[in-house]
């Protein structure tokens, strides 16, 4: 295992470990628990955006696929009477299939053209659910969804969020540090050169985009039961931009980057609640400063330079 890979693995393990034991100290505060659940959910969705960066695409439509996941879960639970445990994987599958279908039509575009189209796509998905009639309940959304766990404790739902985050990170880790991830990185550097070596670029683009959309659906499904509702405004273009910023802030070279950025910016936003009308201004200025001073993300900080001990015989 290479040094950067070990470092990435160490950060993921440390953060997940802290999240597992954290309720021992703050479990009495439903507000703090809800903030962490929100962080876990957006980190799951943002990990899909991070994966699309691996193929050289700036994805600003992840909120649309999170909305698909959220509505599929809500419809299956509220309309069809299925349990959340059936709705969760079906939501991922629906988002992945939609991603494959849409991706086959738009992934030939590059750069700003692809990014602008994904912005329009997010809005198109939102409007589709807004005008979905009785199935989606229009602007009223679908509310009163039952949570998958009984009782008043927030712990089961909290640990569900951490488990889904671990699954998302595991999927992205397995892809990124495998032969498939090497193909994705080659495509990001030069698609024409990769194709000249026999890589079916079009197929791999769709594969990466579908996995990313599935992770968006996973996070959207979780949010639908976390908030017990889903609306057309639950996920918008603004959310898609935030998911992209999470990846930039955390670091695009590390699987843990999306998670670090999601937790850092979401918690920062909560801390700035006291500033009311100046909240967005301060938030934006701080993000600009961080991104200018840390172009490689928070993972470039020395505080993240630790790793697990090397085993004998491994190269440092």
Secondary structure, DSSP 8 states (H G I E B T S, - for coil): --HHHHHHHHHHHHHHHHHHHHHHHHTT-HHHHHHHHHHHHHHHHHHHHHHHHTTT-----HHHHHHHHHHHHHHHHHTS---HHHHHHHHHHHHHHHHHHHHHHHTT--HHHHHHHHHHHHHHHHHHHHT-TTTTTGGG-EE----SS-SS-SHHHHHHHHHHHHHHHHHHHHHHTSHHHHHHHHHHH-HHHHHHTT--HHHHHHHHHHHHHHHHHHHHHHHHHHTTEE-TTSS-HHHHHHHHHHHHHH-TTSTTHHHHHHHHHHHHHHHGGGGGGGHHHHHHHHHHHHHHH-TT-GGGSGGG-------TT---
